């Protein structure tokens, strides 16, 4: 027995020594993260990225990489402003939480109490819809349904919300997850109705100013100095995206309205990890923090996702956040994406840690660094996410090339349009979206999406009454190849237009376009 005790004690000492030898200090981890960020920047050719990490209520890392704009020398630093896109949704739910604390509204209040004119496709859903439903992606609409209403359009928030009634559901109410930006636009309007202040003003005064987010703004029309410009690829080359006059994301502020730096967002992370309290100042209660971090809707977890991360057992929707488990920790997170800007915010309450990654391009850099930093903070086994992403992107491009070959092979050669070119010109209307015009210019067809001024395309004949879409650079979005097909009626008139434009965000199939002129 004594020998066994001695042996077990010896083994414990060996184990302690071994763990001590391999364990990394926080400084070691931060150095590894920094080195990895530089590798990622080299792999994906920037142009810019910024990272901040919070641990135990302190900002332990805040750094920029690369440049604000391709071809210009100004560097990204911890104070560079990025569009954080859907990471803004947590600011909307935090604003609602403040109003709940003040007993000015309740999460389960009916939306009709505050927005009596707001209508869903189904009148019963309209009558039952609650504030909680708006911010938990469970209203029955498809993921990204209706995003054509806000993405680079001239529509105000009120304009968008009037058109929601034309969006057809794809599932029963509260039965299936479907990511929704427009419902957060509605939530932003409720904040305005209840507080008497527009969402941009409320968020700035009641959250940002209170915690010292001094450089952050809630309007792209009020950006300070030191701002990152968005970039994406077009024709295989990285480009700076144009600033489209007359269109922006202002109307969709409740979904995507915040512009911030990692230095400022580290304060936001500290507020979140402080359960609504920042440096002794209560912004919202821990009770409301708990509400926002609770699962309200379960999300599918694919077999592939489980194989990739076997310690993950659930995915769920909080309010303004998403939730999952990872190596025994609860991860609270949200990503953001706009043309040329991708980002991630992650909270790990059990480690009293959180971080933000902001990029001004559309490469996988943001998700690679999110995975790397998260793994370092929970001491997960080492994994080269950068190398995995390089392979995935290559595989994706190969699959895309095969799809292009299939479409090319299906093309009918040597056909002509059924009608004279000028006969396709006209105005085509979608009740949900508005007008799209087709005009003959110099013997060719040009399509203009009127609510989205930058979306202009030349239409080149493909076969029969189908034309290939050639978007002009003003579109910004890096669309793959798409097509427009005109439907000819019995009177030999091009009376309908169908747009087949593959992409990951904007559902052109929701446009039921009928000629009006």
One Martini backbone bead per residue (centre of mass of N, CA, C, O) as a GRO file, in nm:
protein
  517
    1UNK     BB    1   0.059   0.062  -0.021
    2UNK     BB    2   0.299   0.255   0.004
    3UNK     BB    3   0.400   0.215  -0.286
    4UNK     BB    4   0.145   0.319  -0.422
    5UNK     BB    5   0.151   0.600  -0.298
    6UNK     BB    6   0.426   0.677  -0.407
    7UNK     BB    7   0.360   0.635  -0.706
    8UNK     BB    8   0.119   0.832  -0.725
    9UNK     BB    9   0.281   1.079  -0.634
   10UNK     BB   10   0.489   1.067  -0.864
   11UNK     BB   11   0.281   1.098  -1.095
   12UNK     BB   12   0.175   1.371  -1.009
   13UNK     BB   13   0.443   1.520  -1.038
   14UNK     BB   14   0.479   1.463  -1.337
   15UNK     BB   15   0.214   1.595  -1.430
   16UNK     BB   16   0.267   1.876  -1.321
   17UNK     BB   17   0.529   1.920  -1.475
   18UNK     BB   18   0.411   1.882  -1.757
   19UNK     BB   19   0.197   2.104  -1.749
   20UNK     BB   20   0.395   2.332  -1.681
   21UNK     BB   21   0.562   2.299  -1.949
   22UNK     BB   22   0.300   2.349  -2.158
   23UNK     BB   23   0.187   2.583  -2.042
   24UNK     BB   24   0.035   2.893  -2.111
   25UNK     BB   25   0.055   3.204  -2.102
   26UNK     BB   26  -0.094   3.488  -2.187
   27UNK     BB   27   0.150   3.604  -2.335
   28UNK     BB   28   0.194   3.359  -2.517
   29UNK     BB   29  -0.081   3.370  -2.655
   30UNK     BB   30  -0.056   3.655  -2.775
   31UNK     BB   31   0.191   3.594  -2.950
   32UNK     BB   32   0.057   3.373  -3.119
   33UNK     BB   33  -0.174   3.545  -3.230
   34UNK     BB   34   0.002   3.756  -3.369
   35UNK     BB   35   0.150   3.562  -3.560
   36UNK     BB   36  -0.104   3.450  -3.695
   37UNK     BB   37  -0.210   3.717  -3.810
   38UNK     BB   38   0.030   3.757  -4.002
   39UNK     BB   39  -0.016   3.500  -4.165
   40UNK     BB   40  -0.301   3.569  -4.260
   41UNK     BB   41  -0.229   3.828  -4.408
   42UNK     BB   42  -0.034   3.690  -4.610
   43UNK     BB   43  -0.237   3.490  -4.736
   44UNK     BB   44  -0.487   3.722  -4.796
   45UNK     BB   45  -0.384   4.021  -4.850
   46UNK     BB   46  -0.579   4.155  -4.685
   47UNK     BB   47  -0.552   4.472  -4.592
   48UNK     BB   48  -0.724   4.458  -4.306
   49UNK     BB   49  -0.691   4.447  -3.933
   50UNK     BB   50  -0.856   4.397  -3.606
   51UNK     BB   51  -0.771   4.344  -3.248
   52UNK     BB   52  -0.944   4.244  -2.939
   53UNK     BB   53  -0.869   4.163  -2.588
   54UNK     BB   54  -1.041   4.029  -2.302
   55UNK     BB   55  -0.931   4.007  -1.946
   56UNK     BB   56  -1.044   4.062  -1.649
   57UNK     BB   57  -1.137   4.365  -1.730
   58UNK     BB   58  -0.908   4.373  -1.962
   59UNK     BB   59  -0.709   4.507  -2.207
   60UNK     BB   60  -0.459   4.285  -2.354
   61UNK     BB   61  -0.546   4.347  -2.666
   62UNK     BB   62  -0.452   4.594  -2.931
   63UNK     BB   63  -0.462   4.565  -3.294
   64UNK     BB   64  -0.321   4.638  -3.608
   65UNK     BB   65  -0.346   4.551  -3.967
   66UNK     BB   66  -0.235   4.702  -4.215
   67UNK     BB   67  -0.469   4.873  -4.424
   68UNK     BB   68  -0.733   5.084  -4.497
   69UNK     BB   69  -0.621   5.122  -4.804
   70UNK     BB   70  -0.560   5.039  -5.103
   71UNK     BB   71  -0.262   5.215  -5.198
   72UNK     BB   72  -0.229   5.314  -4.900
   73UNK     BB   73  -0.039   5.391  -4.599
   74UNK     BB   74  -0.252   5.376  -4.392
   75UNK     BB   75  -0.291   5.236  -4.088
   76UNK     BB   76  -0.403   5.001  -3.885
   77UNK     BB   77  -0.564   5.039  -3.571
   78UNK     BB   78  -0.735   5.044  -3.266
   79UNK     BB   79  -0.898   5.320  -3.392
   80UNK     BB   80  -1.021   5.198  -3.631
   81UNK     BB   81  -1.295   5.225  -3.837
   82UNK     BB   82  -1.572   4.999  -3.861
   83UNK     BB   83  -1.804   4.802  -3.994
   84UNK     BB   84  -2.012   4.576  -3.787
   85UNK     BB   85  -2.295   4.530  -3.851
   86UNK     BB   86  -2.450   4.262  -3.688
   87UNK     BB   87  -2.318   4.346  -3.414
   88UNK     BB   88  -2.549   4.560  -3.363
   89UNK     BB   89  -2.780   4.384  -3.239
   90UNK     BB   90  -2.681   4.398  -2.940
   91UNK     BB   91  -2.751   4.702  -2.912
   92UNK     BB   92  -3.055   4.665  -2.945
   93UNK     BB   93  -3.105   4.471  -2.703
   94UNK     BB   94  -2.978   4.657  -2.491
   95UNK     BB   95  -3.184   4.881  -2.531
   96UNK     BB   96  -3.428   4.715  -2.455
   97UNK     BB   97  -3.325   4.642  -2.171
   98UNK     BB   98  -3.338   4.926  -2.059
   99UNK     BB   99  -3.652   4.951  -2.101
  100UNK     BB  100  -3.723   4.713  -1.922
  101UNK     BB  101  -3.599   4.821  -1.659
  102UNK     BB  102  -3.798   5.085  -1.692
  103UNK     BB  103  -4.089   4.972  -1.770
  104UNK     BB  104  -4.159   5.044  -2.093
  105UNK     BB  105  -4.120   4.734  -2.150
  106UNK     BB  106  -4.161   4.398  -2.289
  107UNK     BB  107  -4.063   4.116  -2.441
  108UNK     BB  108  -4.389   4.013  -2.462
  109UNK     BB  109  -4.480   4.226  -2.622
  110UNK     BB  110  -4.663   4.355  -2.860
  111UNK     BB  111  -4.592   4.508  -3.152
  112UNK     BB  112  -4.873   4.655  -3.196
  113UNK     BB  113  -4.839   4.855  -2.956
  114UNK     BB  114  -4.603   5.024  -3.130
  115UNK     BB  115  -4.678   4.897  -3.440
  116UNK     BB  116  -4.981   4.908  -3.584
  117UNK     BB  117  -4.879   4.907  -3.904
  118UNK     BB  118  -4.749   4.637  -3.876
  119UNK     BB  119  -4.700   4.367  -4.125
  120UNK     BB  120  -4.760   4.051  -4.200
  121UNK     BB  121  -4.868   3.811  -4.409
  122UNK     BB  122  -4.996   3.703  -4.146
  123UNK     BB  123  -5.236   3.815  -3.933
  124UNK     BB  124  -5.177   3.632  -3.690
  125UNK     BB  125  -4.881   3.705  -3.660
  126UNK     BB  126  -4.924   4.002  -3.616
  127UNK     BB  127  -5.092   3.960  -3.342
  128UNK     BB  128  -4.847   3.774  -3.195
  129UNK     BB  129  -4.614   3.950  -3.213
  130UNK     BB  130  -4.304   4.004  -3.051
  131UNK     BB  131  -4.023   4.136  -2.936
  132UNK     BB  132  -3.877   3.866  -2.910
  133UNK     BB  133  -3.925   3.770  -3.201
  134UNK     BB  134  -3.758   3.992  -3.349
  135UNK     BB  135  -3.470   3.881  -3.182
  136UNK     BB  136  -3.499   3.534  -3.270
  137UNK     BB  137  -3.553   3.415  -3.559
  138UNK     BB  138  -3.905   3.312  -3.554
  139UNK     BB  139  -4.127   3.420  -3.791
  140UNK     BB  140  -4.096   3.228  -4.080
  141UNK     BB  141  -3.868   3.334  -4.232
  142UNK     BB  142  -3.622   3.348  -4.427
  143UNK     BB  143  -3.308   3.372  -4.467
  144UNK     BB  144  -3.279   3.705  -4.574
  145UNK     BB  145  -3.548   3.801  -4.605
  146UNK     BB  146  -3.568   4.117  -4.765
  147UNK     BB  147  -3.272   4.244  -4.812
  148UNK     BB  148  -3.335   4.422  -5.066
  149UNK     BB  149  -3.459   4.665  -4.891
  150UNK     BB  150  -3.163   4.759  -4.745
  151UNK     BB  151  -2.937   4.695  -4.950
  152UNK     BB  152  -2.844   4.992  -5.077
  153UNK     BB  153  -3.086   5.168  -5.024
  154UNK     BB  154  -3.332   5.447  -5.003
  155UNK     BB  155  -3.476   5.336  -4.771
  156UNK     BB  156  -3.651   5.357  -4.507
  157UNK     BB  157  -3.765   5.205  -4.238
  158UNK     BB  158  -4.064   5.251  -4.309
  159UNK     BB  159  -4.051   5.143  -4.595
  160UNK     BB  160  -3.968   4.855  -4.527
  161UNK     BB  161  -4.204   4.780  -4.326
  162UNK     BB  162  -4.437   4.807  -4.539
  163UNK     BB  163  -4.310   4.545  -4.716
  164UNK     BB  164  -4.324   4.286  -4.533
  165UNK     BB  165  -4.617   4.177  -4.611
  166UNK     BB  166  -4.487   4.034  -4.891
  167UNK     BB  167  -4.353   3.813  -4.718
  168UNK     BB  168  -4.315   3.480  -4.740
  169UNK     BB  169  -4.334   3.211  -4.570
  170UNK     BB  170  -4.147   2.888  -4.477
  171UNK     BB  171  -4.280   2.879  -4.186
  172UNK     BB  172  -4.384   2.847  -3.892
  173UNK     BB  173  -4.440   3.001  -3.619
  174UNK     BB  174  -4.182   2.929  -3.397
  175UNK     BB  175  -4.026   2.659  -3.558
  176UNK     BB  176  -3.793   2.827  -3.718
  177UNK     BB  177  -3.498   2.924  -3.834
  178UNK     BB  178  -3.455   3.284  -3.951
  179UNK     BB  179  -3.266   3.517  -4.055
  180UNK     BB  180  -3.328   3.872  -3.943
  181UNK     BB  181  -3.316   4.213  -4.025
  182UNK     BB  182  -3.604   4.347  -4.031
  183UNK     BB  183  -3.676   4.292  -3.730
  184UNK     BB  184  -3.453   4.493  -3.628
  185UNK     BB  185  -3.578   4.738  -3.750
  186UNK     BB  186  -3.833   4.720  -3.579
  187UNK     BB  187  -3.688   4.737  -3.305
  188UNK     BB  188  -3.574   5.022  -3.356
  189UNK     BB  189  -3.859   5.157  -3.369
  190UNK     BB  190  -3.943   5.090  -3.080
  191UNK     BB  191  -3.731   5.257  -2.940
  192UNK     BB  192  -3.839   5.522  -3.052
  193UNK     BB  193  -4.132   5.508  -2.943
  194UNK     BB  194  -4.055   5.475  -2.634
  195UNK     BB  195  -3.816   5.705  -2.602
  196UNK     BB  196  -3.813   5.943  -2.840
  197UNK     BB  197  -3.556   5.812  -2.984
  198UNK     BB  198  -3.352   5.740  -3.206
  199UNK     BB  199  -3.148   5.484  -3.231
  200UNK     BB  200  -2.876   5.641  -3.270
  201UNK     BB  201  -2.916   5.815  -3.014
  202UNK     BB  202  -2.963   5.607  -2.796
  203UNK     BB  203  -2.700   5.442  -2.828
  204UNK     BB  204  -2.507   5.678  -2.780
  205UNK     BB  205  -2.618   5.782  -2.499
  206UNK     BB  206  -2.682   5.493  -2.334
  207UNK     BB  207  -2.393   5.356  -2.416
  208UNK     BB  208  -2.138   5.481  -2.545
  209UNK     BB  209  -2.104   5.732  -2.355
  210UNK     BB  210  -2.105   5.561  -2.083
  211UNK     BB  211  -1.828   5.374  -2.183
  212UNK     BB  212  -1.629   5.531  -2.393
  213UNK     BB  213  -1.723   5.535  -2.709
  214UNK     BB  214  -1.586   5.799  -2.869
  215UNK     BB  215  -1.558   5.696  -3.193
  216UNK     BB  216  -1.832   5.600  -3.220
  217UNK     BB  217  -2.097   5.535  -3.463
  218UNK     BB  218  -2.453   5.556  -3.618
  219UNK     BB  219  -2.318   5.676  -3.894
  220UNK     BB  220  -2.188   5.703  -4.223
  221UNK     BB  221  -2.230   6.035  -4.212
  222UNK     BB  222  -2.025   6.041  -3.923
  223UNK     BB  223  -1.732   5.996  -3.977
  224UNK     BB  224  -1.431   5.988  -3.880
  225UNK     BB  225  -1.128   5.940  -3.859
  226UNK     BB  226  -0.985   5.657  -3.921
  227UNK     BB  227  -1.091   5.471  -4.185
  228UNK     BB  228  -1.212   5.190  -4.323
  229UNK     BB  229  -1.214   5.038  -4.630
  230UNK     BB  230  -1.379   4.852  -4.853
  231UNK     BB  231  -1.329   4.506  -4.980
  232UNK     BB  232  -1.309   4.321  -5.297
  233UNK     BB  233  -1.360   4.096  -5.549
  234UNK     BB  234  -1.286   4.142  -5.911
  235UNK     BB  235  -1.172   3.933  -6.135
  236UNK     BB  236  -0.941   3.850  -5.900
  237UNK     BB  237  -0.934   4.149  -5.786
  238UNK     BB  238  -0.863   4.379  -5.565
  239UNK     BB  239  -1.098   4.626  -5.428
  240UNK     BB  240  -1.233   4.931  -5.392
  241UNK     BB  241  -1.522   5.042  -5.285
  242UNK     BB  242  -1.775   5.221  -5.367
  243UNK     BB  243  -1.945   5.521  -5.309
  244UNK     BB  244  -2.286   5.538  -5.289
  245UNK     BB  245  -2.504   5.749  -5.400
  246UNK     BB  246  -2.816   5.751  -5.225
  247UNK     BB  247  -2.690   5.496  -5.061
  248UNK     BB  248  -2.748   5.289  -4.763
  249UNK     BB  249  -2.782   5.178  -4.403
  250UNK     BB  250  -2.963   5.372  -4.235
  251UNK     BB  251  -3.249   5.224  -4.223
  252UNK     BB  252  -3.084   4.957  -4.078
  253UNK     BB  253  -2.979   5.023  -3.785
  254UNK     BB  254  -3.091   4.783  -3.599
  255UNK     BB  255  -2.886   4.578  -3.763
  256UNK     BB  256  -2.612   4.783  -3.889
  257UNK     BB  257  -2.525   5.083  -3.744
  258UNK     BB  258  -2.234   5.026  -3.642
  259UNK     BB  259  -1.925   5.218  -3.581
  260UNK     BB  260  -1.599   5.074  -3.495
  261UNK     BB  261  -1.351   4.998  -3.270
  262UNK     BB  262  -1.159   4.790  -3.079
  263UNK     BB  263  -1.125   4.979  -2.842
  264UNK     BB  264  -1.428   5.025  -2.798
  265UNK     BB  265  -1.522   4.718  -2.800
  266UNK     BB  266  -1.378   4.642  -2.535
  267UNK     BB  267  -1.591   4.793  -2.363
  268UNK     BB  268  -1.835   4.630  -2.455
  269UNK     BB  269  -1.727   4.359  -2.347
  270UNK     BB  270  -1.711   4.447  -2.052
  271UNK     BB  271  -2.010   4.497  -2.021
  272UNK     BB  272  -2.102   4.209  -2.085
  273UNK     BB  273  -1.924   4.061  -1.866
  274UNK     BB  274  -2.067   4.266  -1.645
  275UNK     BB  275  -2.378   4.240  -1.679
  276UNK     BB  276  -2.422   4.575  -1.740
  277UNK     BB  277  -2.145   4.661  -1.601
  278UNK     BB  278  -1.931   4.966  -1.588
  279UNK     BB  279  -1.730   5.074  -1.368
  280UNK     BB  280  -2.003   5.075  -1.167
  281UNK     BB  281  -2.201   5.113  -1.415
  282UNK     BB  282  -2.537   5.081  -1.485
  283UNK     BB  283  -2.705   4.993  -1.786
  284UNK     BB  284  -2.789   4.695  -1.721
  285UNK     BB  285  -2.911   4.413  -1.607
  286UNK     BB  286  -2.845   4.088  -1.523
  287UNK     BB  287  -3.123   3.986  -1.603
  288UNK     BB  288  -3.100   4.084  -1.903
  289UNK     BB  289  -2.846   3.934  -1.971
  290UNK     BB  290  -2.972   3.656  -1.931
  291UNK     BB  291  -3.186   3.686  -2.149
  292UNK     BB  292  -2.981   3.728  -2.394
  293UNK     BB  293  -2.825   3.435  -2.311
  294UNK     BB  294  -3.072   3.276  -2.392
  295UNK     BB  295  -3.245   3.029  -2.524
  296UNK     BB  296  -3.509   3.071  -2.788
  297UNK     BB  297  -3.369   2.908  -3.036
  298UNK     BB  298  -3.308   2.646  -3.223
  299UNK     BB  299  -3.039   2.506  -3.412
  300UNK     BB  300  -2.891   2.355  -3.644
  301UNK     BB  301  -2.670   2.056  -3.638
  302UNK     BB  302  -2.448   1.930  -3.822
  303UNK     BB  303  -2.245   1.669  -3.890
  304UNK     BB  304  -2.007   1.841  -3.986
  305UNK     BB  305  -1.990   2.020  -3.731
  306UNK     BB  306  -1.938   1.787  -3.532
  307UNK     BB  307  -1.680   1.682  -3.664
  308UNK     BB  308  -1.522   1.953  -3.637
  309UNK     BB  309  -1.683   1.985  -3.330
  310UNK     BB  310  -1.729   1.747  -3.088
  311UNK     BB  311  -1.798   1.955  -2.833
  312UNK     BB  312  -2.054   2.021  -2.985
  313UNK     BB  313  -2.426   2.020  -2.901
  314UNK     BB  314  -2.521   2.329  -2.959
  315UNK     BB  315  -2.754   2.563  -3.109
  316UNK     BB  316  -2.845   2.912  -3.047
  317UNK     BB  317  -3.080   3.174  -2.974
  318UNK     BB  318  -3.075   3.472  -2.867
  319UNK     BB  319  -3.042   3.830  -2.802
  320UNK     BB  320  -2.812   3.933  -3.032
  321UNK     BB  321  -2.726   3.624  -3.008
  322UNK     BB  322  -2.516   3.339  -3.004
  323UNK     BB  323  -2.512   2.980  -2.906
  324UNK     BB  324  -2.255   2.762  -2.759
  325UNK     BB  325  -2.061   2.476  -2.714
  326UNK     BB  326  -1.703   2.456  -2.587
  327UNK     BB  327  -1.518   2.286  -2.400
  328UNK     BB  328  -1.744   2.351  -2.162
  329UNK     BB  329  -1.831   2.622  -2.293
  330UNK     BB  330  -1.991   2.922  -2.324
  331UNK     BB  331  -2.078   3.069  -2.634
  332UNK     BB  332  -2.088   3.416  -2.727
  333UNK     BB  333  -2.211   3.534  -3.050
  334UNK     BB  334  -2.115   3.740  -3.348
  335UNK     BB  335  -2.157   3.844  -3.673
  336UNK     BB  336  -2.037   4.041  -3.967
  337UNK     BB  337  -2.182   4.176  -4.291
  338UNK     BB  338  -2.051   4.366  -4.556
  339UNK     BB  339  -1.936   4.521  -4.802
  340UNK     BB  340  -1.600   4.459  -4.729
  341UNK     BB  341  -1.707   4.351  -4.429
  342UNK     BB  342  -1.573   4.153  -4.154
  343UNK     BB  343  -1.692   3.999  -3.835
  344UNK     BB  344  -1.627   3.944  -3.466
  345UNK     BB  345  -1.799   3.839  -3.160
  346UNK     BB  346  -1.671   3.719  -2.835
  347UNK     BB  347  -1.791   3.526  -2.551
  348UNK     BB  348  -1.635   3.393  -2.226
  349UNK     BB  349  -1.745   3.384  -1.918
  350UNK     BB  350  -1.573   3.149  -1.774
  351UNK     BB  351  -1.304   3.332  -1.863
  352UNK     BB  352  -1.344   3.634  -1.866
  353UNK     BB  353  -1.381   3.661  -2.194
  354UNK     BB  354  -1.300   3.854  -2.500
  355UNK     BB  355  -1.361   3.940  -2.859
  356UNK     BB  356  -1.241   4.115  -3.162
  357UNK     BB  357  -1.293   4.104  -3.528
  358UNK     BB  358  -1.170   4.316  -3.795
  359UNK     BB  359  -1.251   4.367  -4.149
  360UNK     BB  360  -1.169   4.496  -4.505
  361UNK     BB  361  -1.289   4.211  -4.618
  362UNK     BB  362  -1.382   3.872  -4.782
  363UNK     BB  363  -1.222   3.691  -4.625
  364UNK     BB  364  -1.150   3.433  -4.377
  365UNK     BB  365  -0.994   3.588  -4.149
  366UNK     BB  366  -1.211   3.633  -3.925
  367UNK     BB  367  -1.266   3.322  -3.869
  368UNK     BB  368  -0.984   3.227  -3.817
  369UNK     BB  369  -0.931   3.417  -3.570
  370UNK     BB  370  -1.165   3.332  -3.402
  371UNK     BB  371  -1.080   3.036  -3.365
  372UNK     BB  372  -0.799   3.086  -3.247
  373UNK     BB  373  -0.870   3.258  -2.998
  374UNK     BB  374  -1.073   3.074  -2.868
  375UNK     BB  375  -0.878   2.832  -2.833
  376UNK     BB  376  -0.674   2.979  -2.652
  377UNK     BB  377  -0.883   3.054  -2.417
  378UNK     BB  378  -0.964   2.719  -2.381
  379UNK     BB  379  -0.736   2.512  -2.448
  380UNK     BB  380  -0.731   2.394  -2.719
  381UNK     BB  381  -0.639   2.221  -2.959
  382UNK     BB  382  -0.439   2.240  -3.212
  383UNK     BB  383  -0.518   2.441  -3.514
  384UNK     BB  384  -0.515   2.500  -3.874
  385UNK     BB  385  -0.729   2.722  -4.007
  386UNK     BB  386  -0.580   2.840  -4.247
  387UNK     BB  387  -0.527   2.580  -4.406
  388UNK     BB  388  -0.823   2.495  -4.424
  389UNK     BB  389  -0.921   2.746  -4.585
  390UNK     BB  390  -0.750   2.712  -4.835
  391UNK     BB  391  -0.884   2.445  -4.917
  392UNK     BB  392  -1.182   2.534  -4.923
  393UNK     BB  393  -1.151   2.751  -5.139
  394UNK     BB  394  -1.039   2.567  -5.360
  395UNK     BB  395  -1.283   2.373  -5.365
  396UNK     BB  396  -1.493   2.593  -5.432
  397UNK     BB  397  -1.372   2.680  -5.705
  398UNK     BB  398  -1.398   2.405  -5.840
  399UNK     BB  399  -1.706   2.383  -5.813
  400UNK     BB  400  -1.771   2.641  -5.970
  401UNK     BB  401  -1.640   2.553  -6.237
  402UNK     BB  402  -1.834   2.313  -6.283
  403UNK     BB  403  -2.094   2.482  -6.292
  404UNK     BB  404  -2.018   2.652  -6.536
  405UNK     BB  405  -2.001   2.415  -6.733
  406UNK     BB  406  -2.299   2.332  -6.714
  407UNK     BB  407  -2.420   2.598  -6.814
  408UNK     BB  408  -2.272   2.604  -7.084
  409UNK     BB  409  -2.385   2.327  -7.189
  410UNK     BB  410  -2.699   2.439  -7.178
  411UNK     BB  411  -2.653   2.613  -7.408
  412UNK     BB  412  -2.809   2.752  -7.683
  413UNK     BB  413  -2.714   2.779  -7.993
  414UNK     BB  414  -2.796   3.017  -8.224
  415UNK     BB  415  -2.979   3.233  -8.093
  416UNK     BB  416  -3.265   3.448  -8.064
  417UNK     BB  417  -3.462   3.674  -7.988
  418UNK     BB  418  -3.805   3.701  -8.014
  419UNK     BB  419  -3.746   4.006  -7.997
  420UNK     BB  420  -3.695   4.310  -8.010
  421UNK     BB  421  -3.503   4.480  -7.801
  422UNK     BB  422  -3.712   4.717  -7.734
  423UNK     BB  423  -3.940   4.509  -7.623
  424UNK     BB  424  -3.794   4.474  -7.329
  425UNK     BB  425  -3.856   4.740  -7.252
  426UNK     BB  426  -3.919   4.869  -6.912
  427UNK     BB  427  -4.143   4.834  -6.634
  428UNK     BB  428  -4.085   4.647  -6.329
  429UNK     BB  429  -4.288   4.509  -6.062
  430UNK     BB  430  -4.256   4.487  -5.701
  431UNK     BB  431  -4.427   4.499  -5.422
  432UNK     BB  432  -4.187   4.463  -5.228
  433UNK     BB  433  -3.956   4.646  -5.385
  434UNK     BB  434  -4.030   4.758  -5.687
  435UNK     BB  435  -3.852   4.907  -5.940
  436UNK     BB  436  -3.753   4.782  -6.270
  437UNK     BB  437  -3.546   4.873  -6.536
  438UNK     BB  438  -3.553   4.860  -6.903
  439UNK     BB  439  -3.311   4.970  -7.142
  440UNK     BB  440  -3.228   5.116  -7.445
  441UNK     BB  441  -2.867   5.130  -7.523
  442UNK     BB  442  -2.708   5.116  -7.802
  443UNK     BB  443  -2.862   4.828  -7.862
  444UNK     BB  444  -2.889   4.776  -7.547
  445UNK     BB  445  -2.938   4.638  -7.230
  446UNK     BB  446  -3.052   4.809  -6.923
  447UNK     BB  447  -3.041   4.758  -6.573
  448UNK     BB  448  -3.250   4.905  -6.304
  449UNK     BB  449  -3.254   4.943  -5.950
  450UNK     BB  450  -3.413   5.193  -5.809
  451UNK     BB  451  -3.369   5.153  -5.486
  452UNK     BB  452  -3.066   5.063  -5.611
  453UNK     BB  453  -2.851   5.266  -5.766
  454UNK     BB  454  -2.593   5.067  -5.805
  455UNK     BB  455  -2.788   4.861  -5.963
  456UNK     BB  456  -2.622   4.804  -6.259
  457UNK     BB  457  -2.691   4.640  -6.585
  458UNK     BB  458  -2.586   4.447  -6.840
  459UNK     BB  459  -2.754   4.281  -7.115
  460UNK     BB  460  -2.666   3.964  -7.245
  461UNK     BB  461  -2.708   3.745  -7.473
  462UNK     BB  462  -2.763   3.392  -7.448
  463UNK     BB  463  -3.072   3.268  -7.484
  464UNK     BB  464  -3.333   3.345  -7.625
  465UNK     BB  465  -3.488   3.512  -7.332
  466UNK     BB  466  -3.188   3.519  -7.222
  467UNK     BB  467  -2.976   3.711  -6.995
  468UNK     BB  468  -2.679   3.832  -6.905
  469UNK     BB  469  -2.531   3.957  -6.614
  470UNK     BB  470  -2.356   4.284  -6.602
  471UNK     BB  471  -2.217   4.428  -6.359
  472UNK     BB  472  -2.140   4.713  -6.231
  473UNK     BB  473  -1.921   4.860  -6.010
  474UNK     BB  474  -2.151   4.997  -5.832
  475UNK     BB  475  -2.260   4.737  -5.685
  476UNK     BB  476  -2.007   4.589  -5.518
  477UNK     BB  477  -2.112   4.324  -5.532
  478UNK     BB  478  -1.980   3.987  -5.586
  479UNK     BB  479  -2.122   3.859  -5.832
  480UNK     BB  480  -2.211   3.609  -5.994
  481UNK     BB  481  -2.349   3.456  -6.235
  482UNK     BB  482  -2.635   3.584  -6.416
  483UNK     BB  483  -3.000   3.598  -6.495
  484UNK     BB  484  -3.241   3.701  -6.747
  485UNK     BB  485  -3.595   3.630  -6.789
  486UNK     BB  486  -3.837   3.651  -7.034
  487UNK     BB  487  -4.190   3.661  -7.050
  488UNK     BB  488  -4.400   3.554  -7.303
  489UNK     BB  489  -4.695   3.627  -7.421
  490UNK     BB  490  -4.970   3.586  -7.635
  491UNK     BB  491  -4.890   3.898  -7.745
  492UNK     BB  492  -4.579   3.926  -7.769
  493UNK     BB  493  -4.499   4.008  -7.459
  494UNK     BB  494  -4.283   4.132  -7.216
  495UNK     BB  495  -4.439   4.077  -6.895
  496UNK     BB  496  -4.189   3.931  -6.758
  497UNK     BB  497  -3.935   3.900  -6.488
  498UNK     BB  498  -3.647   3.690  -6.424
  499UNK     BB  499  -3.415   3.650  -6.152
  500UNK     BB  500  -3.091   3.476  -6.170
  501UNK     BB  501  -2.896   3.539  -5.867
  502UNK     BB  502  -2.644   3.419  -5.730
  503UNK     BB  503  -2.612   3.408  -5.365
  504UNK     BB  504  -2.581   3.465  -4.996
  505UNK     BB  505  -2.812   3.728  -4.940
  506UNK     BB  506  -2.994   3.781  -5.210
  507UNK     BB  507  -3.343   3.731  -5.300
  508UNK     BB  508  -3.456   3.739  -5.624
  509UNK     BB  509  -3.700   3.530  -5.607
  510UNK     BB  510  -3.890   3.748  -5.451
  511UNK     BB  511  -3.936   3.869  -5.734
  512UNK     BB  512  -4.248   3.979  -5.880
  513UNK     BB  513  -4.219   4.068  -6.212
  514UNK     BB  514  -4.423   4.322  -6.359
  515UNK     BB  515  -4.549   4.493  -6.602
  516UNK     BB  516  -4.629   4.863  -6.623
  517UNK     BB  517  -4.463   4.984  -6.913
   0.00000   0.00000   0.00000
